[in-house]
């Protein structure tokens, strides 16, 4: 590679580019989704999120570099020409698996025009050799320490083909050294919420989960740094709605209570309280003090991976046995959370080897039994890098060796054990139609509101 060393006559420029938008491959499912209020609302939420990983890299960009952030959905010739004309010293592209083939195609076009391209993110971290075929360099794993090193090497004309946080050659990144993401790079008007990360990784070992294992072991961010990031968000958006970009926020309960107190104290000094939500496991229901603090802190929703109604499926999916042991208490646990006025979005996965054709009706009945305020269903998806992917590949059950564009969480990518591909697709469409119909969506929300009012009435009595 020719030397990229600069003489100081112009600033070096980096573009951080996120491939946004995910398209369901199942055309019938896509058409159905457009008519379902609950599903459409959740889809719009996901589509509107900025890339927190790239905004974090922007914060760790060294002096002497100008950094920009951009998102692309459908890539046009005009987009390619504009990127080339931007005369960036490097374009770093991050993509989820469902858009990585588009990211590869864009990277190939840019490199053919002489642009230096770096690929990173979950998929590139799982399959760095594949990503390397389309990039000048690949960032694998946590990028906070790797990105400055990469830019230094690029400036010196000795860019390496791979920068890995998983090789043991680089020190592990400490969240104590985290910098506030560059929210100021965003056009805030494009988003209905912003993301903030308070923990990274998850101590559970679900076979289908990519995020917690591919990037980092479980660790927590210091509370003062989270306060600083809240300040950074409010500076660009005075009345934000915040999603915590965590895999499992409330694992460590004493720290979790401190986090809830932070939100409560932060909101107490504001005219307009910040609403926020996060993802965690069902054990949050076992800490009454934490639940009370979350209600006080204006927690708008908890996404909880209930995963399945079947204890055998839970044991297979999470070998440590935590979720299977909790299964008998799901209904009671959800009730204790929602009694505080905190909606639970119960998340279910369809397609486990233990699932037969009756799983769809069982899931619908159980969601109603739990009286969940919201429900999220997805198809079991063997993301590369997961134990599930390794198992299905070894068993010869993957429908295609390269199926990344179908990693949407709504498309079937493997042969189920106890039903056909078509049965899983039909059953999933049926369940979606039932759960997200206008009538069922209204019923859930009405029952949740009545339950919340009833609790407030009980507590108001002397």
N, C-alpha and C positions, 0 to 999 in steps of 0.2 A: 504494500500500500504506500502511495506517495506520502511524504511528510505533510502533516497538517499543522505543523508548528507555525505560530503567528508572530508577527513582528510588532503587534500592538496597534497597527493602523486601523483595525476595526474590531469591534466586540465579536466574540464567538457566540453563536446562536444555536440553541437547541429547541426542538419542538417535541413536546410530549403529546402523543396522538393516541386516543382511545377509540377502539372500534366499538361503537354502540349499536344497540338494537339487536333483538333476537327474534327470528322468525320460525314459527312452528311449521314443521314439514307436512304433517298430517292435514291436508286441505279441509277435510270435513270437520276436524277439531278446530281448526282456525276459524272456519265459518261459524261454528257453534259458539266459540268464545266471544265473537263480536256482538252477540245478542245477550250475554249474561252479565249483569251488573257487577256481581262480586268478582268475577274473573277479570273483567275489563279494568276495574279499578286497580287490582293488584298488578296487572300487566303494565299499566301506565306508571305505577310507582317504580317498578323495576327499570323500565325503559328510561326514566327521567334521572336516574342516579349518575352523578359524575364519577370519574375514576379516582377514588381516594388514594390508590397506590401511586398514580402518576402525580397527583397533587403533593403527595408526601415526598416523592423524588425531587419535585421542584423546590421544596423547602431545603433539601440537602444539596442543591446545586451550588458549586463553589463560586466565589467571586470571580469576576472576569467573564462570566457567561450570562447572556440574556436567555431567558427561558419563556416559552409560550406553551399554552395548553389548548388542545382542540379535540373535538369529537367528530367522527365520520360514521354515517350509517351506510346508505347506498353510495358507493364511490363512483363518481363520474369522471369523464376525461378532463373536465374543467377543474375538478379537485386535484387530479394528478398534476396538471399543468401549474396550478397555483402552488402546490407543494414544491415542485421543482424550481419555480421562479422565486420561491422564498429564500433561496441560497442559504439553507440551514447547514451548519457544520455537521449536524447529526439529527436524525429523526428517530425517536424511540417510540415503538408501537407496542401497546399492551392490548390483549384480547382474551376474552373467555373462549372456551373450546368451540362454542357454537359459531363464532365468527372468525376462528383462526385461519380457515382456508381463504377467507377474504383478506385477512391481514397478510397472509403469505403472498397472495396475488398482488396486492398493493406494494409490498416490500420488493417483489421482483421487478415491478415497473419502475419503482424509484431507483433501485440499484442500477438498472439498465441506463438510467439517465445520469449516473454518477453520484447519486446521493448515498451517503453512509447511513445504514439502517441498523438499529438495535432492536431486538425482540425480547420481551419479558412478560411476566404475568404467570398465572397458574399453569396454563397449558405448556408454555415454553419451559417452565420449571420441571414439569413432568416429563416432557419429551425434548430435551435440549438438542439432541442430535438431529431430530427432525427439523426443529426450528432453525438450526444452523445452516440448513440447505437454502434458507431464504434471507439470511442476515449476515452482516459483517461481524456482528457479535451478539451473543445471547447472555442475558442476565438470568441466573437461576437462583430462586429463593429471595430472601430479604435483600432489598436493593439499597438501603440507606448508606451502607459503607461501600458497596460496590460501585454505585453511580459516580461518586466523586473520583474514585480510582480510575474508572473507565474514561471519564472526561479528561483526566490528567494524561492518561496514556494516549488518547486520541490527539490531544494537543501536541504531544511529543512524537507523533507519527509511529507509535508502536501499539496500536489497538490489538488486544488479544481476542481470539475467537470466542472465548467464554469467560465469564466472571461468575463464580459460583460461591454461594454462602453455605453450600452443603458439602463441599469438598474437604473441609477441615483446614484448608490453607488460609482462610480468612477468619478473623475473630467473630463470634456471635454478636449480633446487634443487641444492645441493651435499651429497653424502652425508656430507661431513665435519660437517655440521650436523644429522645425523640424531639423533633421540631414540629411546630404547628404547620399543618398542610397549607399550601398557598391558595386558600379560598379566594383571595383577591384576584386570581387569574380567571375566575368564572364570570360568565354572564348570568347573574343570579336569576334574572327573569325567566330563564329556560327551565328552572327546576322547581319541583314542588317539595323537595326536602334536600338536606345535605347530610353527609355521613361523617361520623366521628368514631375513631377506634379507641376503645379503652382497654381491651384485652386482645391478645393474639394467640391463636391456637385453641385447642380443647383437650382436656385430659382423657376424654372418652375416645374410643377407637372404633367408631362405626365403619364398617367395611366399605360403605358407599360414599363416604365423605372425603372430598379432595382437599378442601381449603385448609383444614386444621393440620394436616400431615405434610403437605407439600411445601409450605412456606416456613412454618415456625412451630416449635413446641409451645406449650401453654405458658404465657407470662402476662403480667398485669402492668399497666402504666401508672406511674405515681399520680395521686389525686391533684397536686398542684399543677402538673402539666395538662391534665384534662381541663382544669379551670382556664388555663391559658388558651387552650384550643376553643373552648366555649366563647371566650372573649374575641378570638379571631373570627368566629362565625358571626357573632352579633355585630361585629364591626362592618361586615359586608351585607348583612341581612338582619335588621333589628328584630324581626318577628319570625324566626325560623321554625321549621319542623325538622327534628333531627332523628336520624336512624343511626344507632350504634352499629358499626360494621364489625361486630364481634361474632365469633362462633358460639360462645357460651359465656355470657357476661357474669353471671352470679354464682360461679363455682365456689369461690372462696368467700364465705358469708361475712366475716368481719370487714373485709375490704369492700364487699358489695354494699354493706350498710353505709360505709363512708362515701361511696359514690352516690348513693341515693340522697344522703345528707347534702352533698355538694349541689345536686340539682335543686333540692328544696331551698337551700340557703341562697343559691344564685337567683332563683325565681322570686324569693321573698323581697329582693331589693329592686325588682323590675316592675314596671307598670303592666307589661304584658308577659305572662308566664310562657316559658319555652315548653312546648310539648315534644315528647320524644318516645321512642320505643326501641326495643332490642330483642334479641334472641337468647334464650337460656334453656336450661333443662327443668324438669318438673320439680326438682328438689327445692326450688324457690318457695313452694307452698309450705314447706316445713319450718319456715322462719317467720313467725307472725310479726316480729319487730321489723324485719325487712319489708314485708308486705305493706305494713302501715306507712313506712317511710316512702315506699314507691308511690303510694296513693297521694301522700303529701307532696311528693316531688313532681307531680303532674305526668307520671308515666302513662302514656296513651294506649299502650298495647304491649303484650308479651307474646312473641312467637315461640312456641314450644314444640319440639319434635316428638310427638307421640308415636309417630312412625307406623304403628300397626296395632290392630286389635288382638293379634295372636301372640301369646308369650313365646311360642316356639320361633316365630319369625324375629321377634325382638332379640332372643338369645343368639340367633345366627347373625343378625345384623350388628349387634354390639356385644362381642364375646365376653366382656368383663361382667355382664349380667346385670348392670344397674337398671337399664330400662325394663328388662323382663321382670325384675323384682318390684318395680314401681307400678307395673301394669294394673294390679288389682286395686290400686289407690287412685287411678287416673280421675275417675269421676269426682271423688271427694276432693282431690287436690285442685282440680280446675275450679270447683265450687268455692274453695277457700280463697283462691286468687281473685275470682270475679266478685266475691262478696265485697271486696274493697273498692269496687268500681273500676277495676283494671281488666279490660277485655283480654281474653286469651284467644290467639289465633292458633288453633291446633293443626299441626302439619302431619299429613299421612303420606306414605309412600306405597304405591301399588306395583306388584310384580315380584315380590319375594318368592323364593322357591316354595315356601309354605302356602302361598296363596293359590286358591282354586277359583272357579267361576263364581263362587258365592261371596267372595271377599268384598265385592262392591256394595252389595246390600248390607253386609255386616258393618262396613265402614260408615255407611249412611246412618244406620240405626245407632251406632256408637257415638257418632258426632252429635246426634240428637240427644242421646242419653247424657252426654257430658254437658249439654246445653252451652256449647261453645259459642262465643260471640262472633267468631270468624273461623273459617276453615280453609286450609290450603292443601290441595292434593297435587302430587307429582308422580310421574312414572319413574321407577327405579332406573338409574342411569349409571352405567359403568364408566365413569370418567377415567381417562388414562392416569396412571400413577396410584390408583386405589387398589385395595385388596380385591374388591369386587371385579374390577377389570382383569386382574391377573387370573382370578379363578375362572371367569367365563371364557377368557381367551384359551386357557389350558383345556377347558372342556369342549372347545370348538363351538360355542353357542352364540358367538357374536354374529350378527347378520352381515356385517361388512368389517374388514380389517381397519379401514379408516372411515369413521362415521361421525367425525367431529361436528359437522354441520347439523347433525340430529341430536346433539347434546343440549337440548332445549329444556329438559325436564318434563316434556310433554309428548315426546316421540319414543316409540319402542325401538330399541337398538339391539335386542338379543332375543333368543328363544326362551320363553318362560318354561318352568319345570312342569307345571300342572295345568297349563292351558296353552292354547295356540297363541301366536302373535295376534291374529285377528280377534280372538276372544279378549285379550288384554286391551286391545285398541277399542273394541266396541264397549267393553265394560267401563273403561275409563271415560269414554264419551258420555255414557249413560250417567255415571256418577257425577260428572261435571254438570250435566244438564239438571240433575236433581239438586245438587248442593248450591249451585250458583243461579238458580232460577229466581226471578223477581220475588216470587212468593216465599221461597225458602230463605232468601237473603233478608227480606223484611221480617220474617218470623224470628230469625235469630236476633236481629237487632232490637226488635220489640221486647222479646223475652229478657234480653240483657238489661235494657232500660228499666223494665219493671222490677227485676231482681235488685238493681242498684238502688232504685227508689225505696224498695222495701227495707233494705239494709239501713239506709239513711234514716228511715222512719223509726226503726228499732233503736238506733243509737240516739235518736233525739228524745226518746222517752226518758223520764226521770227514773 
